[in-house]
Amino acid sequence: MRTRKLVFCAVAVALAYLTSYIRLFELPWGGSVTLCSMLFIVLIGYWYGPAAGMATGFVYGILQFMQEPYMLSPFQVCCDYLFAFAALGLSGFFRKQKHGLITGYLVAVLVRGAFHALGGYLYWMDYMPDNFPKALASLYPILYNYSFLLLEAVITIIIISIPAVAKGLNRIKKLAVNG
């Protein structure tokens, strides 16, 4: 890995970690809407490809686990932290497409949510509220996890669609990729 690439990956992890503390609201059993914290990892995948993006997301997942550790089993940690945040690097598969950043961001968020939902099915169903409709119990992990992920996705997409922000991201991409 070139020095420039390594530095951009490290800065992305730092910015993602820092913005993960800027929470617009939090859910009771984990999960929050932050100020674009997933974007920084998604950008690495989009700029450098899925391998660099997933590796960066994996490192970020370790930091997220250290930030607020919830451990019910090793596989639950993998679902909720390692695999979920590594999935943000999947944005790299869309880097050569028109509107690739937005498409890659949405796919990455959806896959991250799938890992959280899997962890929810396997480990967190006991925390479902008693007043949640029993007929919809199988949807609870999906509804819970996508409630905060999709809201943050909408906020982030609105922000990165602002022309000045999009222009700034393109300038940073040129620095990151071309030097």
Summary of the structure (lengths in Angstrom):
residues: 179
radius of gyration: 16.3
end to end distance: 14.3
largest distance: 55.5
contacts: 586
relative contact order: 0.14
helix: 78%
strand: 4%
